[in-house]
Amino acid sequence: MGPSELLDGVRLALHSVYGALDGVISPRVFALLARCGIQPVLSPATAALPFVASPTPVVLCCTVYLAVVALGVLAIRSSNAAPLARDPFPLRTLIILHNCFLFVLSAFMGGGLITEAVRNRYSLWHNRYEPSQLAMARLLYLFFISKIYEFGDTFIMLLKRNTRQVSVLHVYHHCSVALIWWLIVYHAPGGEAYFSAALNSWVHVAMYLYYLLSAAIGKDPVRRRKYLWWGRYLTMMQMTQFIINMIESRVVVSGKNPPYPQFIANVLFYYMISLFALFANFYVQKYGSSRRSIAKLKSL
Ligand SMILES: CC(C)(COP(=O)(O)OP(=O)(O)OC[C@H]1O[C@@H](n2cnc3c(N)ncnc32)[C@H](O)[C@@H]1OP(=O)(O)O)[C@@H](O)C(=O)NCCC(=O)NCCSC(=O)CC(=O)O
């Protein structure tokens, strides 16, 4: 058997394994959604794009992600490995490139979404989804794919052995956001969805700048205080984003004759409550306790 026949065989085997998994996963996801009163219809604007027509690819990505994270955390904890004192050169370069890429991509998506919103004469809120707005649909599709690429953040945490960063908040956020955006891109990739994607993209411009600086600076506490003092304001900005999305989904999209699918607005509303609660807890743990520990040090 030649190498090309071997490759064909592997491709065929993978294809049939995927087919079998799709036969199991896809009907169950749609049955679960139907039980929650959600009956999504595949949008013609994104139907032909990879990872959209079936929930299986995104579900498989999330499953592999969760398995890698669980195994990684277990391995680090069982070997009692401490976080790296200093990132070795290749890892530091990888982290800087990853953050640069996400910084630029977030700005591109944030700018593109606003440009498309202006071109289609959207108002700030209350926008109807039109399948003919293909450029908007493609940008939202890119936003969905970027959420899968952002799984790389967690792999960076694992490579640095920073298990403190691999929190319930972090893993829940990364996994759930990919699943929710699959649903949006499947059913209504346009209209009101532009708002939370644009807002989140601009928040991520600030977030990846923060992570980029932290990787470039290293662990020196003096330089961290000098260049990363705004971390707490970044967390506040993220929480404000969740509140704005909550208000948007409740006030603008619900009610009689909503311009955007009501079930997506409802999913967004409850999802934002969960993120806000987790971030409020993160804020108190991280910044509340640092204030307390400074006060404790001063009282010594
Ligand atoms: C200030 C925050 C942005 C980040 O809080 P952290 O506690 O993670 O911040 P930190 O100061 O410890 O971050 C510095 C450490 O991150 C490492 N680091 C660098 N780049 C990274 C990357 N792309 N992903 C993960 N970690 C990274 C640095 O090397 C450094 O490690 P070392 O210290 O070892 O040198 C916060 O507001 C926040 O978001 N907290 C929630 C935790 C989280 O997972 N956030 C991201 C996804 S949530 C999200 O994205 C919400 C949204 O949509 O707005």
The ligand as an ORCA input file, in Angstrom:
! r2SCAN-3c Opt
* xyz 0 1
  C      -7.472     40.993     34.376
  C      -8.182     39.810     33.701
  C      -8.373     40.095     32.232
  C      -7.311     38.554     33.818
  O      -7.226     38.090     35.121
  P      -6.038     37.052     35.499
  O      -6.181     36.709     36.948
  O      -6.040     35.940     34.495
  O      -4.775     38.006     35.261
  P      -3.219     37.841     35.595
  O      -2.740     39.151     36.045
  O      -2.966     36.648     36.451
  O      -2.635     37.560     34.145
  C      -1.263     37.463     33.944
  C      -0.861     36.033     33.664
  O      -1.543     35.550     32.477
  C      -0.580     34.944     31.602
  N      -1.074     35.056     30.224
  C      -0.602     35.783     29.217
  N      -1.350     35.643     28.128
  C      -2.345     34.806     28.453
  C      -3.452     34.309     27.745
  N      -3.705     34.623     26.491
  N      -4.294     33.481     28.392
  C      -4.059     33.174     29.675
  N      -3.038     33.621     30.422
  C      -2.170     34.428     29.794
  C       0.657     35.767     31.843
  O       1.802     35.104     31.375
  C       0.611     35.929     33.351
  O       1.117     34.763     33.979
  P       2.129     34.864     35.251
  O       1.380     35.643     36.285
  O       2.382     33.442     35.645
  O       3.344     35.554     34.726
  C      -9.532     39.614     34.430
  O     -10.373     40.743     34.300
  C     -10.286     38.414     33.949
  O     -10.766     38.275     32.851
  N     -10.433     37.447     34.856
  C     -11.182     36.224     34.639
  C     -10.244     35.137     34.363
  C     -10.151     34.757     32.881
  O      -9.951     33.639     32.575
  N     -10.339     35.757     31.959
  C     -10.249     35.554     30.523
  C     -11.506     34.985     29.877
  S     -13.032     35.674     30.345
  C     -13.531     36.761     29.105
  O     -12.962     36.771     28.080
  C     -14.701     37.605     29.455
  C     -15.080     38.494     28.367
  O     -15.557     38.016     27.340
  O     -14.920     39.713     28.522
*
